[in-house]
Every structure is written in structure tokens, then in C-alpha cells.
Amino acid sequence: MGRVRVSAAARARAGVFAGGGLVAAGAGLGLGLAVGLAVAGVLLVAYCLLLMDVGGVGDSS
């Protein structure tokens, strides 16, 4: 079997998503479920804005 090729952008997205999940889980365990969910929501919004900001970098239009 060949090696699975993953682009740098996909690795970066996976890293941001995993890091956000770890931060939200840590806040949920340390400070309570409500704070963990609020942190997860804020991180999801920030992630979506980041994708929107850098989504057109490779486009020529």
C-alpha cells in the first residue's frame, strides 16, 4: 500500500481542530461543562473565521 498524502493545509486544519478540542476538554474538566462548551463554541467560530480568511489563498480569481 502506498503512503497517504496529506497537504500542509489539511495538517494545519487537523492540528487546529485537535488543539481546540483539547482546550475545550481541559476547560470542561477543570472549570465545568458550561465553560467547556462556551470555549468550544468560541474556538469553533474562530476556526471558521480562520478558514474563511485563508480559504482563497490558492485561488487565482
Buried (B, 14 or more C-beta within 10 A) or exposed (E): EEEEEEEEEEEEBEEBEEEBEEBBEEBBEEEEEEBBEBBBEEBBEEBEEEEEEEEEEEEEE
